[in-house]
Amino acid sequence: MLITLLLAGIIISGYMAIRTAREERKIDEMLLEKEGEVYMERIRQARQQRQKALE
């Protein structure tokens, strides 16, 4: 009985670790995408300012 509970605990712990890693990966991807959008917006604004200066 004790061995069964021990194995169940190990399996549940592994499952929770995998699930948490997936969630963290999703959050990281969302943050990177948001930072990329901010960076691209800065580039667009810089281009617009340069074009205005040339006109």
VMD Tcl script that builds the backbone (N, CA, C; Angstrom):
set m [mol new atoms 165]
animate dup $m
set s [atomselect $m all]
$s set {name element resname resid chain x y z} {
  {N N MET 1 A 0.826 -1.199 0.000}
  {CA C MET 1 A 0.000 0.000 0.000}
  {C C MET 1 A 0.872 1.265 0.000}
  {N N LEU 2 A 1.908 1.249 0.804}
  {CA C LEU 2 A 2.790 2.407 0.898}
  {C C LEU 2 A 3.506 2.656 -0.429}
  {N N ILE 3 A 3.922 1.586 -1.082}
  {CA C ILE 3 A 4.609 1.717 -2.367}
  {C C ILE 3 A 3.660 2.287 -3.415}
  {N N THR 4 A 2.404 1.876 -3.382}
  {CA C THR 4 A 1.409 2.382 -4.327}
  {C C THR 4 A 1.217 3.889 -4.142}
  {N N LEU 5 A 1.112 4.323 -2.907}
  {CA C LEU 5 A 0.959 5.759 -2.635}
  {C C LEU 5 A 2.203 6.531 -3.071}
  {N N LEU 6 A 3.363 5.948 -2.848}
  {CA C LEU 6 A 4.606 6.587 -3.248}
  {C C LEU 6 A 4.673 6.749 -4.765}
  {N N LEU 7 A 4.332 5.702 -5.490}
  {CA C LEU 7 A 4.330 5.772 -6.953}
  {C C LEU 7 A 3.294 6.775 -7.458}
  {N N ALA 8 A 2.123 6.791 -6.833}
  {CA C ALA 8 A 1.091 7.747 -7.225}
  {C C ALA 8 A 1.586 9.177 -7.003}
  {N N GLY 9 A 2.262 9.407 -5.900}
  {CA C GLY 9 A 2.804 10.733 -5.612}
  {C C GLY 9 A 3.845 11.158 -6.632}
  {N N ILE 10 A 4.693 10.218 -7.040}
  {CA C ILE 10 A 5.717 10.521 -8.041}
  {C C ILE 10 A 5.071 10.863 -9.377}
  {N N ILE 11 A 4.063 10.092 -9.761}
  {CA C ILE 11 A 3.376 10.330 -11.037}
  {C C ILE 11 A 2.669 11.681 -11.019}
  {N N ILE 12 A 1.978 11.968 -9.934}
  {CA C ILE 12 A 1.266 13.251 -9.834}
  {C C ILE 12 A 2.256 14.414 -9.848}
  {N N SER 13 A 3.363 14.258 -9.149}
  {CA C SER 13 A 4.383 15.309 -9.121}
  {C C SER 13 A 4.952 15.558 -10.518}
  {N N GLY 14 A 5.219 14.498 -11.252}
  {CA C GLY 14 A 5.719 14.640 -12.622}
  {C C GLY 14 A 4.718 15.340 -13.513}
  {N N TYR 15 A 3.453 14.960 -13.387}
  {CA C TYR 15 A 2.397 15.584 -14.189}
  {C C TYR 15 A 2.313 17.080 -13.890}
  {N N MET 16 A 2.346 17.433 -12.617}
  {CA C MET 16 A 2.253 18.843 -12.240}
  {C C MET 16 A 3.463 19.631 -12.754}
  {N N ALA 17 A 4.641 19.022 -12.729}
  {CA C ALA 17 A 5.841 19.705 -13.224}
  {C C ALA 17 A 5.724 19.973 -14.720}
  {N N ILE 18 A 5.239 18.991 -15.468}
  {CA C ILE 18 A 5.076 19.163 -16.918}
  {C C ILE 18 A 4.030 20.230 -17.207}
  {N N ARG 19 A 2.925 20.186 -16.486}
  {CA C ARG 19 A 1.853 21.166 -16.700}
  {C C ARG 19 A 2.336 22.588 -16.400}
  {N N THR 20 A 3.074 22.746 -15.320}
  {CA C THR 20 A 3.595 24.062 -14.954}
  {C C THR 20 A 4.582 24.567 -16.003}
  {N N ALA 21 A 5.424 23.676 -16.513}
  {CA C ALA 21 A 6.392 24.075 -17.543}
  {C C ALA 21 A 5.674 24.558 -18.796}
  {N N ARG 22 A 4.606 23.884 -19.183}
  {CA C ARG 22 A 3.829 24.313 -20.360}
  {C C ARG 22 A 3.233 25.694 -20.147}
  {N N GLU 23 A 2.652 25.919 -18.966}
  {CA C GLU 23 A 2.044 27.217 -18.675}
  {C C GLU 23 A 3.094 28.329 -18.702}
  {N N GLU 24 A 4.261 28.064 -18.123}
  {CA C GLU 24 A 5.321 29.068 -18.124}
  {C C GLU 24 A 5.799 29.362 -19.540}
  {N N ARG 25 A 5.874 28.332 -20.369}
  {CA C ARG 25 A 6.301 28.530 -21.757}
  {C C ARG 25 A 5.296 29.415 -22.495}
  {N N LYS 26 A 4.003 29.197 -22.259}
  {CA C LYS 26 A 2.978 30.027 -22.903}
  {C C LYS 26 A 3.109 31.482 -22.464}
  {N N ILE 27 A 3.315 31.681 -21.166}
  {CA C ILE 27 A 3.455 33.042 -20.643}
  {C C ILE 27 A 4.688 33.716 -21.239}
  {N N ASP 28 A 5.803 32.974 -21.310}
  {CA C ASP 28 A 7.026 33.530 -21.903}
  {C C ASP 28 A 6.810 33.926 -23.356}
  {N N GLU 29 A 6.108 33.078 -24.118}
  {CA C GLU 29 A 5.849 33.388 -25.526}
  {C C GLU 29 A 5.001 34.640 -25.660}
  {N N MET 30 A 3.995 34.780 -24.798}
  {CA C MET 30 A 3.141 35.963 -24.857}
  {C C MET 30 A 3.943 37.223 -24.540}
  {N N LEU 31 A 4.806 37.154 -23.532}
  {CA C LEU 31 A 5.616 38.320 -23.175}
  {C C LEU 31 A 6.582 38.687 -24.294}
  {N N LEU 32 A 7.213 37.686 -24.900}
  {CA C LEU 32 A 8.139 37.964 -26.000}
  {C C LEU 32 A 7.411 38.582 -27.189}
  {N N GLU 33 A 6.212 38.086 -27.467}
  {CA C GLU 33 A 5.441 38.639 -28.578}
  {C C GLU 33 A 5.077 40.096 -28.305}
  {N N LYS 34 A 4.679 40.386 -27.073}
  {CA C LYS 34 A 4.319 41.755 -26.712}
  {C C LYS 34 A 5.532 42.679 -26.817}
  {N N GLU 35 A 6.686 42.217 -26.328}
  {CA C GLU 35 A 7.900 43.028 -26.419}
  {C C GLU 35 A 8.287 43.262 -27.876}
  {N N GLY 36 A 8.086 42.262 -28.717}
  {CA C GLY 36 A 8.379 42.406 -30.143}
  {C C GLY 36 A 7.484 43.443 -30.791}
  {N N GLU 37 A 6.210 43.454 -30.405}
  {CA C GLU 37 A 5.285 44.442 -30.955}
  {C C GLU 37 A 5.696 45.852 -30.543}
  {N N VAL 38 A 6.109 46.019 -29.294}
  {CA C VAL 38 A 6.553 47.330 -28.811}
  {C C VAL 38 A 7.783 47.774 -29.599}
  {N N TYR 39 A 8.712 46.859 -29.824}
  {CA C TYR 39 A 9.931 47.171 -30.578}
  {C C TYR 39 A 9.594 47.583 -32.005}
  {N N MET 40 A 8.700 46.841 -32.656}
  {CA C MET 40 A 8.318 47.165 -34.032}
  {C C MET 40 A 7.623 48.522 -34.099}
  {N N GLU 41 A 6.834 48.848 -33.100}
  {CA C GLU 41 A 6.171 50.151 -33.076}
  {C C GLU 41 A 7.201 51.275 -32.959}
  {N N ARG 42 A 8.224 51.078 -32.159}
  {CA C ARG 42 A 9.287 52.087 -32.045}
  {C C ARG 42 A 9.990 52.278 -33.385}
  {N N ILE 43 A 10.231 51.192 -34.093}
  {CA C ILE 43 A 10.878 51.288 -35.407}
  {C C ILE 43 A 9.987 52.066 -36.371}
  {N N ARG 44 A 8.685 51.785 -36.363}
  {CA C ARG 44 A 7.753 52.508 -37.245}
  {C C ARG 44 A 7.766 54.000 -36.939}
  {N N GLN 45 A 7.742 54.341 -35.661}
  {CA C GLN 45 A 7.745 55.752 -35.277}
  {C C GLN 45 A 9.042 56.438 -35.705}
  {N N ALA 46 A 10.157 55.753 -35.561}
  {CA C ALA 46 A 11.442 56.328 -35.973}
  {C C ALA 46 A 11.458 56.557 -37.477}
  {N N ARG 47 A 10.912 55.628 -38.249}
  {CA C ARG 47 A 10.848 55.797 -39.707}
  {C C ARG 47 A 9.981 56.997 -40.074}
  {N N GLN 48 A 8.843 57.124 -39.398}
  {CA C GLN 48 A 7.953 58.246 -39.682}
  {C C GLN 48 A 8.642 59.571 -39.365}
  {N N GLN 49 A 9.361 59.631 -38.268}
  {CA C GLN 49 A 10.052 60.863 -37.900}
  {C C GLN 49 A 11.136 61.204 -38.914}
  {N N ARG 50 A 11.847 60.181 -39.398}
  {CA C ARG 50 A 12.885 60.430 -40.407}
  {C C ARG 50 A 12.267 60.927 -41.706}
  {N N GLN 51 A 11.136 60.352 -42.098}
  {CA C GLN 51 A 10.495 60.792 -43.339}
  {C C GLN 51 A 9.970 62.216 -43.199}
  {N N LYS 52 A 9.441 62.552 -42.034}
  {CA C LYS 52 A 8.968 63.920 -41.812}
  {C C LYS 52 A 10.132 64.903 -41.868}
  {N N ALA 53 A 11.267 64.494 -41.352}
  {CA C ALA 53 A 12.441 65.370 -41.364}
  {C C ALA 53 A 12.947 65.579 -42.786}
  {N N LEU 54 A 12.783 64.587 -43.656}
  {CA C LEU 54 A 13.241 64.702 -45.038}
  {C C LEU 54 A 12.302 65.548 -45.888}
  {N N GLU 55 A 11.063 65.665 -45.484}
  {CA C GLU 55 A 10.075 66.412 -46.285}
  {C C GLU 55 A 10.176 67.892 -46.112}
}
mol reanalyze $m
mol bondsrecalc $m
mol representation Tube
mol addrep $m
